[in-house]
Amino acid sequence: MYRRKTGSDLLLGQIVVVTSALVTEDHICVGVITGSRGTKGEVTVKSFTGKPENLAAYGPVMDDLGHVFNIKVVSQKKGVLVVRLSGIKDRNTSDILKGKRLFILKSMLPKKEKNEFFFFDLLGLSAETVTGEKLGVIKNILNFGAGDILELSNGMMVSFAMETVPEVDLKRKRVVVKPPLEI
């Protein structure tokens, strides 16, 4: 979730690229299994949530193939989680899961307050200047650690801050961009 003043809880990490490949009509990708750990079926997960330890708080996860797992976070180190997935009891089974994305139902996400947005809400919105000039469509949301950046279809990158994006209108499917003055 994007809160203009306090940062994000969903889909914000050290280096994050949010694209439509992470979102379906009913589901959103919250992480990817990066490998196995130990002999009892534990897996390592790169979480796409702002607070990686919150991954289990969203309820059961589903992989790319539609398998549903209850998830328990065992430990965390440098943004990578070690988790137990229900039904996964040995390393051979956990090895098969490497590379699988983990999804949750969008309905499991917390309620948004005023001026809060999930990143997937912004994908595909039209970006316009204050005077109504069309700039492009939001195709990606990037974060390299210094703040969120909207990547537009015309190649323009826009800092997603109140100063540069003073208005987000989900009903009209647009954002208003106030580009900085040329130097």
N, CA and C atoms as an extended XYZ file, in Angstrom:
549
Properties=species:S:1:pos:R:3:atomname:S:1:resname:S:1:resid:I:1 pbc="F F F"
N         0.849       -1.156        0.000 N   MET     1
C         0.000        0.000        0.000 CA  MET     1
C         0.897        1.222        0.000 C   MET     1
N         0.496        2.225       -0.703 N   TYR     2
C         1.282        3.441       -0.741 CA  TYR     2
C         0.607        4.491        0.108 C   TYR     2
N         1.313        4.968        1.074 N   ARG     3
C         0.869        6.101        1.881 CA  ARG     3
C         1.848        7.217        1.572 C   ARG     3
N         1.380        8.271        1.035 N   ARG     4
C         2.292        9.324        0.593 CA  ARG     4
C         3.228        9.807        1.688 C   ARG     4
N         2.812        9.767        2.937 N   LYS     5
C         3.660       10.302        4.000 CA  LYS     5
C         4.485        9.237        4.707 C   LYS     5
N         3.985        8.011        4.790 N   THR     6
C         4.652        7.027        5.636 CA  THR     6
C         5.282        5.878        4.881 C   THR     6
N         5.218        5.864        3.590 N   GLY     7
C         5.812        4.758        2.853 CA  GLY     7
C         4.791        3.686        2.553 C   GLY     7
N         5.268        2.498        2.224 N   SER     8
C         4.398        1.466        1.712 CA  SER     8
C         4.523        0.187        2.499 C   SER     8
N         3.451       -0.583        2.554 N   ASP     9
C         3.543       -1.912        3.139 CA  ASP     9
C         3.490       -2.987        2.081 C   ASP     9
N         2.949       -2.699        0.945 N   LEU    10
C         2.819       -3.732       -0.062 CA  LEU    10
C         3.591       -3.355       -1.309 C   LEU    10
N         4.448       -4.243       -1.716 N   LEU    11
C         5.219       -4.084       -2.931 CA  LEU    11
C         6.219       -2.939       -2.873 C   LEU    11
N         6.973       -2.913       -1.814 N   LEU    12
C         8.046       -1.942       -1.708 CA  LEU    12
C         9.211       -2.628       -1.029 C   LEU    12
N        10.347       -2.626       -1.640 N   GLY    13
C        11.504       -3.270       -1.055 CA  GLY    13
C        12.750       -2.539       -1.460 C   GLY    13
N        13.893       -3.177       -1.345 N   GLN    14
C        15.145       -2.529       -1.710 CA  GLN    14
C        15.143       -2.157       -3.185 C   GLN    14
N        14.938       -3.140       -4.043 N   ILE    15
C        14.814       -2.861       -5.468 CA  ILE    15
C        13.566       -3.594       -5.927 C   ILE    15
N        12.559       -2.854       -6.284 N   VAL    16
C        11.293       -3.464       -6.650 CA  VAL    16
C        10.859       -2.923       -7.996 C   VAL    16
N        10.395       -3.803       -8.850 N   VAL    17
C         9.768       -3.402      -10.091 CA  VAL    17
C         8.371       -3.999      -10.075 C   VAL    17
N         7.374       -3.170      -10.139 N   VAL    18
C         5.998       -3.642      -10.124 CA  VAL    18
C         5.461       -3.560      -11.540 C   VAL    18
N         5.071       -4.697      -12.084 N   THR    19
C         4.492       -4.723      -13.421 CA  THR    19
C         3.194       -5.498      -13.375 C   THR    19
N         2.461       -5.469      -14.470 N   SER    20
C         1.183       -6.176      -14.515 CA  SER    20
C         1.361       -7.683      -14.424 C   SER    20
N         2.566       -8.205      -14.627 N   ALA    21
C         2.806       -9.644      -14.495 CA  ALA    21
C         2.627      -10.109      -13.053 C   ALA    21
N         2.640       -9.190      -12.100 N   LEU    22
C         2.491       -9.540      -10.690 CA  LEU    22
C         1.051       -9.435      -10.209 C   LEU    22
N         0.150       -9.075      -11.098 N   VAL    23
C        -1.220       -8.799      -10.688 CA  VAL    23
C        -2.198       -9.475      -11.648 C   VAL    23
N        -3.236      -10.122      -11.100 N   THR    24
C        -4.355      -10.600      -11.906 CA  THR    24
C        -5.597       -9.871      -11.403 C   THR    24
N        -6.737      -10.220      -11.937 N   GLU    25
C        -7.965       -9.539      -11.508 CA  GLU    25
C        -8.252       -9.754      -10.027 C   GLU    25
N        -7.972      -10.961       -9.527 N   ASP    26
C        -8.310      -11.303       -8.142 CA  ASP    26
C        -7.112      -11.495       -7.226 C   ASP    26
N        -5.921      -11.625       -7.782 N   HIS    27
C        -4.735      -11.974       -6.992 CA  HIS    27
C        -3.597      -10.984       -7.210 C   HIS    27
N        -2.690      -10.961       -6.237 N   ILE    28
C        -1.477      -10.158       -6.360 CA  ILE    28
C        -0.300      -10.967       -5.835 C   ILE    28
N         0.827      -10.856       -6.527 N   CYS    29
C         2.032      -11.584       -6.138 CA  CYS    29
C         2.698      -10.873       -4.962 C   CYS    29
N         2.940      -11.637       -3.890 N   VAL    30
C         3.556      -11.063       -2.696 CA  VAL    30
C         4.962      -11.592       -2.448 C   VAL    30
N         5.427      -12.515       -3.289 N   GLY    31
C         6.771      -13.041       -3.107 CA  GLY    31
C         7.080      -14.132       -4.109 C   GLY    31
N         8.339      -14.558       -4.080 N   VAL    32
C         8.779      -15.652       -4.945 CA  VAL    32
C         9.686      -16.570       -4.135 C   VAL    32
N         9.532      -17.871       -4.346 N   ILE    33
C        10.368      -18.855       -3.658 CA  ILE    33
C        11.724      -18.881       -4.347 C   ILE    33
N        12.777      -18.621       -3.584 N   THR    34
C        14.120      -18.525       -4.161 CA  THR    34
C        14.963      -19.773       -3.945 C   THR    34
N        14.533      -20.676       -3.067 N   GLY    35
C        15.307      -21.895       -2.848 CA  GLY    35
C        14.803      -22.677       -1.655 C   GLY    35
N        15.549      -23.737       -1.340 N   SER    36
C        15.230      -24.596       -0.196 CA  SER    36
C        16.212      -24.330        0.926 C   SER    36
N        15.791      -24.682        2.136 N   ARG    37
C        16.687      -24.560        3.285 CA  ARG    37
C        16.461      -25.761        4.187 C   ARG    37
N        17.513      -26.475        4.453 N   GLY    38
C        17.432      -27.626        5.345 CA  GLY    38
C        16.778      -28.826        4.698 C   GLY    38
N        16.483      -29.825        5.533 N   THR    39
C        15.944      -31.091        5.034 CA  THR    39
C        14.463      -31.277        5.351 C   THR    39
N        13.859      -30.321        6.040 N   LYS    40
C        12.471      -30.486        6.478 CA  LYS    40
C        11.465      -29.726        5.621 C   LYS    40
N        11.887      -29.285        4.441 N   GLY    41
C        10.953      -28.662        3.514 CA  GLY    41
C        10.827      -27.159        3.604 C   GLY    41
N        11.643      -26.515        4.422 N   GLU    42
C        11.574      -25.054        4.496 CA  GLU    42
C        12.086      -24.442        3.194 C   GLU    42
N        11.522      -23.292        2.837 N   VAL    43
C        11.940      -22.595        1.624 CA  VAL    43
C        12.333      -21.163        1.955 C   VAL    43
N        13.168      -20.586        1.103 N   THR    44
C        13.500      -19.170        1.225 CA  THR    44
C        12.596      -18.402        0.264 C   THR    44
N        12.150      -17.239        0.711 N   VAL    45
C        11.209      -16.439       -0.071 CA  VAL    45
C        11.684      -14.999       -0.104 C   VAL    45
N        11.727      -14.423       -1.294 N   LYS    46
C        11.936      -12.987       -1.457 CA  LYS    46
C        10.555      -12.353       -1.420 C   LYS    46
N        10.305      -11.598       -0.365 N   SER    47
C         8.997      -10.978       -0.168 CA  SER    47
C         8.921       -9.659       -0.924 C   SER    47
N         7.767       -9.376       -1.511 N   PHE    48
C         7.526       -8.109       -2.184 CA  PHE    48
C         6.713       -7.163       -1.306 C   PHE    48
N         6.576       -7.489       -0.028 N   THR    49
C         5.859       -6.610        0.885 CA  THR    49
C         6.843       -5.646        1.524 C   THR    49
N         6.360       -4.492        1.936 N   GLY    50
C         7.223       -3.481        2.543 CA  GLY    50
C         7.906       -3.990        3.790 C   GLY    50
N         7.190       -4.752        4.573 N   LYS    51
C         7.755       -5.395        5.754 CA  LYS    51
C         7.705       -6.890        5.471 C   LYS    51
N         8.833       -7.490        5.091 N   PRO    52
C         8.815       -8.901        4.682 CA  PRO    52
C         8.124       -9.822        5.676 C   PRO    52
N         8.296       -9.541        6.966 N   GLU    53
C         7.698      -10.412        7.982 CA  GLU    53
C         6.170      -10.394        7.940 C   GLU    53
N         5.564       -9.442        7.249 N   ASN    54
C         4.107       -9.378        7.126 CA  ASN    54
C         3.545      -10.370        6.112 C   ASN    54
N         4.399      -11.063        5.402 N   LEU    55
C         3.945      -11.972        4.351 CA  LEU    55
C         2.873      -12.940        4.846 C   LEU    55
N         3.072      -13.526        6.010 N   ALA    56
C         2.117      -14.508        6.532 CA  ALA    56
C         0.823      -13.864        7.022 C   ALA    56
N         0.832      -12.571        7.270 N   ALA    57
C        -0.349      -11.891        7.811 CA  ALA    57
C        -1.499      -11.817        6.808 C   ALA    57
N        -1.218      -12.018        5.534 N   TYR    58
C        -2.251      -11.913        4.509 CA  TYR    58
C        -3.050      -13.196        4.342 C   TYR    58
N        -2.690      -14.243        5.087 N   GLY    59
C        -3.428      -15.498        4.997 CA  GLY    59
C        -2.757      -16.479        4.054 C   GLY    59
N        -3.485      -17.505        3.627 N   PRO    60
C        -2.899      -18.524        2.751 CA  PRO    60
C        -2.379      -17.913        1.450 C   PRO    60
N        -1.335      -18.529        0.905 N   VAL    61
C        -0.774      -18.109       -0.377 CA  VAL    61
C        -1.040      -19.200       -1.407 C   VAL    61
N        -1.019      -18.809       -2.672 N   MET    62
C        -1.218      -19.747       -3.765 CA  MET    62
C        -0.035      -19.615       -4.711 C   MET    62
N         0.478      -20.746       -5.216 N   ASP    63
C         1.588      -20.667       -6.165 CA  ASP    63
C         1.060      -20.547       -7.595 C   ASP    63
N         1.996      -20.482       -8.556 N   ASP    64
C         1.645      -20.324       -9.970 CA  ASP    64
C         0.710      -21.415      -10.481 C   ASP    64
N         0.792      -22.599       -9.882 N   LEU    65
C        -0.004      -23.732      -10.353 CA  LEU    65
C        -1.341      -23.864       -9.625 C   LEU    65
N        -1.609      -22.966       -8.687 N   GLY    66
C        -2.873      -22.995       -7.972 CA  GLY    66
C        -2.857      -23.768       -6.672 C   GLY    66
N        -1.685      -24.277       -6.255 N   HIS    67
C        -1.589      -24.962       -4.966 CA  HIS    67
C        -1.675      -23.928       -3.850 C   HIS    67
N        -2.491      -24.212       -2.839 N   VAL    68
C        -2.689      -23.281       -1.728 CA  VAL    68
C        -1.924      -23.782       -0.511 C   VAL    68
N        -1.209      -22.860        0.147 N   PHE    69
C        -0.397      -23.193        1.314 CA  PHE    69
C        -0.690      -22.222        2.448 C   PHE    69
N        -0.766      -22.753        3.659 N   ASN    70
C        -0.666      -21.895        4.831 CA  ASN    70
C         0.814      -21.625        5.005 C   ASN    70
N         1.153      -20.457        5.481 N   ILE    71
C         2.555      -20.057        5.533 CA  ILE    71
C         2.928      -19.638        6.951 C   ILE    71
N         4.113      -20.051        7.377 N   LYS    72
C         4.633      -19.647        8.688 CA  LYS    72
C         6.061      -19.148        8.492 C   LYS    72
N         6.316      -17.922        8.918 N   VAL    73
C         7.659      -17.353        8.817 CA  VAL    73
C         8.498      -17.915        9.959 C   VAL    73
N         9.636      -18.538        9.601 N   VAL    74
C        10.538      -19.133       10.586 CA  VAL    74
C        11.609      -18.132       10.995 C   VAL    74
N        12.194      -17.455        9.999 N   SER    75
C        13.232      -16.460       10.278 CA  SER    75
C        13.357      -15.516        9.094 C   SER    75
N        14.149      -14.469        9.302 N   GLN    76
C        14.364      -13.465        8.266 CA  GLN    76
C        15.788      -12.960        8.352 C   GLN    76
N        16.402      -12.759        7.183 N   LYS    77
C        17.739      -12.179        7.142 CA  LYS    77
C        17.876      -11.385        5.852 C   LYS    77
N        18.147      -10.094        5.992 N   LYS    78
C        18.359       -9.200        4.852 CA  LYS    78
C        17.213       -9.264        3.839 C   LYS    78
N        15.994       -9.232        4.330 N   GLY    79
C        14.840       -9.202        3.441 CA  GLY    79
C        14.422      -10.539        2.864 C   GLY    79
N        15.185      -11.586        3.126 N   VAL    80
C        14.824      -12.924        2.650 CA  VAL    80
C        14.243      -13.698        3.827 C   VAL    80
N        13.100      -14.299        3.598 N   LEU    81
C        12.423      -15.055        4.641 CA  LEU    81
C        12.711      -16.542        4.508 C   LEU    81
N        12.745      -17.226        5.633 N   VAL    82
C        12.700      -18.683        5.650 CA  VAL    82
C        11.305      -19.020        6.147 C   VAL    82
N        10.556      -19.785        5.348 N   VAL    83
C         9.172      -20.086        5.698 CA  VAL    83
C         8.885      -21.577        5.587 C   VAL    83
N         7.854      -21.972        6.319 N   ARG    84
C         7.300      -23.320        6.193 CA  ARG    84
C         5.966      -23.188        5.472 C   ARG    84
N         5.784      -24.029        4.469 N   LEU    85
C         4.525      -24.081        3.741 CA  LEU    85
C         3.814      -25.375        4.113 C   LEU    85
N         2.522      -25.283        4.403 N   SER    86
C         1.778      -26.482        4.799 CA  SER    86
C         1.883      -27.558        3.718 C   SER    86
N         2.105      -28.786        4.159 N   GLY    87
C         2.176      -29.920        3.242 CA  GLY    87
C         3.547      -30.170        2.648 C   GLY    87
N         4.490      -29.267        2.850 N   ILE    88
C         5.848      -29.442        2.319 CA  ILE    88
C         6.715      -29.943        3.469 C   ILE    88
N         7.124      -31.218        3.394 N   LYS    89
C         7.787      -31.862        4.532 CA  LYS    89
C         9.238      -32.256        4.280 C   LYS    89
N         9.700      -32.175        3.019 N   ASP    90
C        11.074      -32.617        2.744 CA  ASP    90
C        11.720      -31.741        1.674 C   ASP    90
N        13.030      -31.851        1.588 N   ARG    91
C        13.800      -31.017        0.664 CA  ARG    91
C        13.451      -31.303       -0.794 C   ARG    91
N        13.216      -32.555       -1.140 N   ASN    92
C        12.895      -32.877       -2.536 CA  ASN    92
C        11.654      -32.117       -3.002 C   ASN    92
N        10.652      -32.060       -2.159 N   THR    93
C         9.425      -31.339       -2.507 CA  THR    93
C         9.675      -29.834       -2.549 C   THR    93
N        10.424      -29.326       -1.587 N   SER    94
C        10.676      -27.876       -1.565 CA  SER    94
C        11.542      -27.438       -2.747 C   SER    94
N        12.445      -28.306       -3.210 N   ASP    95
C        13.275      -27.972       -4.378 CA  ASP    95
C        12.424      -27.726       -5.625 C   ASP    95
N        11.332      -28.458       -5.751 N   ILE    96
C        10.446      -28.321       -6.914 CA  ILE    96
C         9.796      -26.937       -6.958 C   ILE    96
N         9.645      -26.313       -5.804 N   LEU    97
C         8.948      -25.024       -5.715 CA  LEU    97
C         9.820      -23.824       -6.074 C   LEU    97
N        11.116      -24.025       -6.228 N   LYS    98
C        12.014      -22.896       -6.525 CA  LYS    98
C        11.533      -22.156       -7.778 C   LYS    98
N        11.444      -20.833       -7.655 N   GLY    99
C        11.012      -19.991       -8.766 CA  GLY    99
C         9.514      -19.747       -8.828 C   GLY    99
N         8.750      -20.467       -8.031 N   LYS   100
C         7.296      -20.277       -8.027 CA  LYS   100
C         6.942      -18.970       -7.318 C   LYS   100
N         6.017      -18.236       -7.915 N   ARG   101
C         5.532      -17.005       -7.307 CA  ARG   101
C         4.428      -17.335       -6.317 C   ARG   101
N         4.294      -16.513       -5.294 N   LEU   102
C         3.266      -16.690       -4.274 CA  LEU   102
C         2.268      -15.544       -4.362 C   LEU   102
N         1.002      -15.890       -4.435 N   PHE   103
C        -0.072      -14.919       -4.606 CA  PHE   103
C        -1.024      -14.954       -3.421 C   PHE   103
N        -1.676      -13.826       -3.181 N   ILE   104
C        -2.783      -13.773       -2.225 CA  ILE   104
C        -3.988      -13.182       -2.944 C   ILE   104
N        -5.158      -13.397       -2.371 N   LEU   105
C        -6.360      -12.755       -2.887 CA  LEU   105
C        -6.301      -11.265       -2.563 C   LEU   105
N        -6.659      -10.428       -3.507 N   LYS   106
C        -6.689       -8.986       -3.247 CA  LYS   106
C        -7.616       -8.653       -2.087 C   LYS   106
N        -8.646       -9.457       -1.908 N   SER   107
C        -9.598       -9.197       -0.821 CA  SER   107
C        -8.961       -9.351        0.559 C   SER   107
N        -7.781       -9.971        0.639 N   MET   108
C        -7.080      -10.145        1.910 CA  MET   108
C        -6.250       -8.915        2.287 C   MET   108
N        -6.125       -7.973        1.377 N   LEU   109
C        -5.335       -6.774        1.647 CA  LEU   109
C        -6.056       -5.876        2.639 C   LEU   109
N        -5.299       -5.108        3.421 N   PRO   110
C        -5.948       -4.199        4.372 CA  PRO   110
C        -6.740       -3.114        3.645 C   PRO   110
N        -7.716       -2.570        4.325 N   LYS   111
C        -8.523       -1.485        3.756 CA  LYS   111
C        -7.653       -0.250        3.562 C   LYS   111
N        -7.916        0.454        2.465 N   LYS   112
C        -7.181        1.681        2.187 CA  LYS   112
C        -7.896        2.863        2.826 C   LYS   112
N        -7.099        3.824        3.258 N   GLU   113
C        -7.652        5.080        3.749 CA  GLU   113
C        -7.509        6.124        2.651 C   GLU   113
N        -8.014        7.316        2.924 N   LYS   114
C        -7.904        8.391        1.946 CA  LYS   114
C        -6.430        8.645        1.634 C   LYS   114
N        -6.149        8.868        0.359 N   ASN   115
C        -4.798        9.159       -0.122 CA  ASN   115
C        -3.854        7.967        0.033 C   ASN   115
N        -4.399        6.761        0.071 N   GLU   116
C        -3.600        5.539        0.077 CA  GLU   116
C        -3.931        4.760       -1.184 C   GLU   116
N        -2.892        4.127       -1.739 N   PHE   117
C        -3.075        3.383       -2.977 CA  PHE   117
C        -2.232        2.125       -2.925 C   PHE   117
N        -2.750        1.051       -3.467 N   PHE   118
C        -1.911       -0.095       -3.733 CA  PHE   118
C        -1.223        0.182       -5.060 C   PHE   118
N         0.008       -0.254       -5.181 N   PHE   119
C         0.739        0.025       -6.406 CA  PHE   119
C         0.001       -0.496       -7.635 C   PHE   119
N        -0.622       -1.673       -7.522 N   PHE   120
C        -1.310       -2.221       -8.688 CA  PHE   120
C        -2.487       -1.351       -9.118 C   PHE   120
N        -3.014       -0.519       -8.219 N   ASP   121
C        -4.077        0.415       -8.596 CA  ASP   121
C        -3.572        1.453       -9.595 C   ASP   121
N        -2.281        1.748       -9.547 N   LEU   122
C        -1.712        2.815      -10.371 CA  LEU   122
C        -1.312        2.340      -11.766 C   LEU   122
N        -1.030        1.039      -11.907 N   LEU   123
C        -0.611        0.517      -13.210 CA  LEU   123
C        -1.709        0.740      -14.246 C   LEU   123
N        -1.323        1.282      -15.400 N   GLY   124
C        -2.279        1.506      -16.478 CA  GLY   124
C        -3.004        2.835      -16.427 C   GLY   124
N        -2.796        3.609      -15.351 N   LEU   125
C        -3.439        4.921      -15.286 CA  LEU   125
C        -2.774        5.881      -16.265 C   LEU   125
N        -3.555        6.779      -16.813 N   SER   126
C        -3.050        7.821      -17.696 CA  SER   126
C        -2.354        8.888      -16.853 C   SER   126
N        -1.225        9.370      -17.335 N   ALA   127
C        -0.508       10.462      -16.669 CA  ALA   127
C        -0.681       11.720      -17.514 C   ALA   127
N        -1.155       12.778      -16.862 N   GLU   128
C        -1.413       14.039      -17.550 CA  GLU   128
C        -0.784       15.180      -16.770 C   GLU   128
N        -0.445       16.248      -17.478 N   THR   129
C         0.048       17.440      -16.793 CA  THR   129
C        -1.135       18.165      -16.159 C   THR   129
N        -0.830       19.179      -15.385 N   VAL   130
C        -1.859       19.993      -14.736 CA  VAL   130
C        -2.776       20.636      -15.778 C   VAL   130
N        -2.234       20.916      -16.968 N   THR   131
C        -3.025       21.542      -18.033 CA  THR   131
C        -3.761       20.523      -18.900 C   THR   131
N        -3.637       19.225      -18.585 N   GLY   132
C        -4.361       18.194      -19.326 CA  GLY   132
C        -3.593       17.540      -20.452 C   GLY   132
N        -2.327       17.931      -20.652 N   GLU   133
C        -1.519       17.318      -21.708 CA  GLU   133
C        -1.206       15.869      -21.331 C   GLU   133
N        -1.459       14.947      -22.257 N   LYS   134
C        -1.205       13.526      -22.021 CA  LYS   134
C         0.300       13.254      -22.085 C   LYS   134
N         0.816       12.605      -21.043 N   LEU   135
C         2.239       12.263      -21.003 CA  LEU   135
C         2.483       10.792      -21.327 C   LEU   135
N         1.553        9.942      -20.998 N   GLY   136
C         1.713        8.510      -21.211 CA  GLY   136
C         0.884        7.736      -20.205 C   GLY   136
N         1.198        6.461      -20.086 N   VAL   137
C         0.488        5.554      -19.188 CA  VAL   137
C         1.501        4.972      -18.213 C   VAL   137
N         1.110        4.794      -16.960 N   ILE   138
C         2.011        4.201      -15.970 CA  ILE   138
C         2.188        2.729      -16.311 C   ILE   138
N         3.420        2.345      -16.643 N   LYS   139
C         3.659        0.942      -17.003 CA  LYS   139
C         4.436        0.184      -15.940 C   LYS   139
N         5.201        0.861      -15.113 N   ASN   140
C         5.954        0.223      -14.034 CA  ASN   140
C         6.041        1.172      -12.852 C   ASN   140
N         6.284        0.592      -11.693 N   ILE   141
C         6.601        1.370      -10.503 CA  ILE   141
C         7.913        0.815       -9.980 C   ILE   141
N         8.889        1.677       -9.848 N   LEU   142
C        10.233        1.264       -9.454 CA  LEU   142
C        10.569        1.842       -8.093 C   LEU   142
N        11.423        1.142       -7.373 N   ASN   143
C        11.953        1.685       -6.129 CA  ASN   143
C        13.344        1.113       -5.946 C   ASN   143
N        14.334        1.977       -5.971 N   PHE   144
C        15.724        1.567       -5.792 CA  PHE   144
C        16.238        1.958       -4.417 C   PHE   144
N        15.327        2.265       -3.514 N   GLY   145
C        15.696        2.579       -2.144 CA  GLY   145
C        15.549        4.039       -1.759 C   GLY   145
N        15.404        4.931       -2.725 N   ALA   146
C        15.326        6.359       -2.408 CA  ALA   146
C        13.935        6.936       -2.627 C   ALA   146
N        12.980        6.123       -2.961 N   GLY   147
C        11.619        6.597       -3.195 CA  GLY   147
C        11.013        5.926       -4.400 C   GLY   147
N         9.719        6.040       -4.511 N   ASP   148
C         8.986        5.386       -5.589 CA  ASP   148
C         9.033        6.229       -6.851 C   ASP   148
N         9.157        5.545       -7.986 N   ILE   149
C         9.258        6.203       -9.284 CA  ILE   149
C         8.233        5.579      -10.217 C   ILE   149
N         7.440        6.415      -10.869 N   LEU   150
C         6.504        5.945      -11.882 CA  LEU   150
C         7.213        5.960      -13.224 C   LEU   150
N         7.212        4.831      -13.920 N   GLU   151
C         7.762        4.778      -15.271 CA  GLU   151
C         6.595        4.855      -16.239 C   GLU   151
N         6.632        5.862      -17.110 N   LEU   152
C         5.548        6.066      -18.063 CA  LEU   152
C         5.873        5.410      -19.396 C   LEU   152
N         4.840        5.174      -20.188 N   SER   153
C         5.006        4.512      -21.484 CA  SER   153
C         5.868        5.316      -22.451 C   SER   153
N         6.016        6.610      -22.234 N   ASN   154
C         6.866        7.436      -23.096 CA  ASN   154
C         8.328        7.434      -22.646 C   ASN   154
N         8.638        6.632      -21.610 N   GLY   155
C        10.006        6.556      -21.102 CA  GLY   155
C        10.293        7.516      -19.958 C   GLY   155
N         9.398        8.440      -19.708 N   MET   156
C         9.592        9.410      -18.632 CA  MET   156
C         9.516        8.713      -17.277 C   MET   156
N        10.365        9.147      -16.353 N   MET   157
C        10.347        8.665      -14.977 CA  MET   157
C         9.896        9.823      -14.094 C   MET   157
N         8.930        9.557      -13.213 N   VAL   158
C         8.358       10.600      -12.369 CA  VAL   158
C         8.409       10.145      -10.921 C   VAL   158
N         8.994       10.965      -10.066 N   SER   159
C         8.999       10.676       -8.635 CA  SER   159
C         7.559       10.689       -8.127 C   SER   159
N         7.179        9.624       -7.406 N   PHE   160
C         5.808        9.552       -6.895 CA  PHE   160
C         5.751       10.208       -5.526 C   PHE   160
N         5.816       11.538       -5.556 N   ALA   161
C         5.749       12.353       -4.342 CA  ALA   161
C         4.628       13.369       -4.538 C   ALA   161
N         4.128       13.901       -3.456 N   MET   162
C         3.023       14.857       -3.516 CA  MET   162
C         3.372       16.066       -4.385 C   MET   162
N         4.637       16.478       -4.369 N   GLU   163
C         5.057       17.646       -5.146 CA  GLU   163
C         4.969       17.394       -6.648 C   GLU   163
N         5.266       16.181       -7.091 N   THR   164
C         5.292       15.887       -8.526 CA  THR   164
C         4.035       15.178       -9.012 C   THR   164
N         3.316       14.521       -8.115 N   VAL   165
C         2.048       13.869       -8.469 CA  VAL   165
C         1.005       14.319       -7.439 C   VAL   165
N         0.476       15.537       -7.627 N   PRO   166
C        -0.432       16.087       -6.625 CA  PRO   166
C        -1.822       15.451       -6.611 C   PRO   166
N        -2.163       14.712       -7.675 N   GLU   167
C        -3.512       14.143       -7.734 CA  GLU   167
C        -3.491       12.740       -8.321 C   GLU   167
N        -4.178       11.827       -7.649 N   VAL   168
C        -4.420       10.478       -8.154 CA  VAL   168
C        -5.929       10.297       -8.174 C   VAL   168
N        -6.471       10.058       -9.359 N   ASP   169
C        -7.915        9.915       -9.520 CA  ASP   169
C        -8.200        8.531      -10.093 C   ASP   169
N        -8.465        7.570       -9.198 N   LEU   170
C        -8.689        6.195       -9.636 CA  LEU   170
C        -9.982        6.061      -10.434 C   LEU   170
N       -10.992        6.845      -10.103 N   LYS   171
C       -12.265        6.761      -10.833 CA  LYS   171
C       -12.102        7.182      -12.286 C   LYS   171
N       -11.310        8.217      -12.506 N   ARG   172
C       -11.075        8.700      -13.877 CA  ARG   172
C        -9.846        8.053      -14.506 C   ARG   172
N        -9.224        7.146      -13.775 N   LYS   173
C        -8.056        6.379      -14.248 CA  LYS   173
C        -6.932        7.293      -14.735 C   LYS   173
N        -6.554        8.244      -13.859 N   ARG   174
C        -5.485        9.162      -14.244 CA  ARG   174
C        -4.746        9.681      -13.020 C   ARG   174
N        -3.522       10.129      -13.269 N   VAL   175
C        -2.753       10.873      -12.279 CA  VAL   175
C        -2.369       12.195      -12.919 C   VAL   175
N        -2.260       13.217      -12.092 N   VAL   176
C        -1.810       14.523      -12.572 CA  VAL   176
C        -0.349       14.669      -12.176 C   VAL   176
N         0.480       14.985      -13.168 N   VAL   177
C         1.924       15.110      -12.963 CA  VAL   177
C         2.321       16.567      -13.117 C   VAL   177
N         3.108       17.031      -12.161 N   LYS   178
C         3.652       18.388      -12.198 CA  LYS   178
C         5.155       18.238      -12.408 C   LYS   178
N         5.605       18.183      -13.675 N   PRO   179
C         7.033       17.974      -13.918 CA  PRO   179
C         7.866       19.104      -13.325 C   PRO   179
N         9.064       18.775      -12.827 N   PRO   180
C         9.932       19.831      -12.296 CA  PRO   180
C        10.354       20.778      -13.411 C   PRO   180
N        10.658       22.008      -13.038 N   LEU   181
C        11.117       22.988      -14.019 CA  LEU   181
C        12.464       22.568      -14.578 C   LEU   181
N        12.678       22.867      -15.847 N   GLU   182
C        13.967       22.575      -16.482 CA  GLU   182
C        15.067       23.396      -15.823 C   GLU   182
N        16.255       22.844      -15.765 N   ILE   183
C        17.396       23.581      -15.195 CA  ILE   183
C        18.106       24.315      -16.301 C   ILE   183
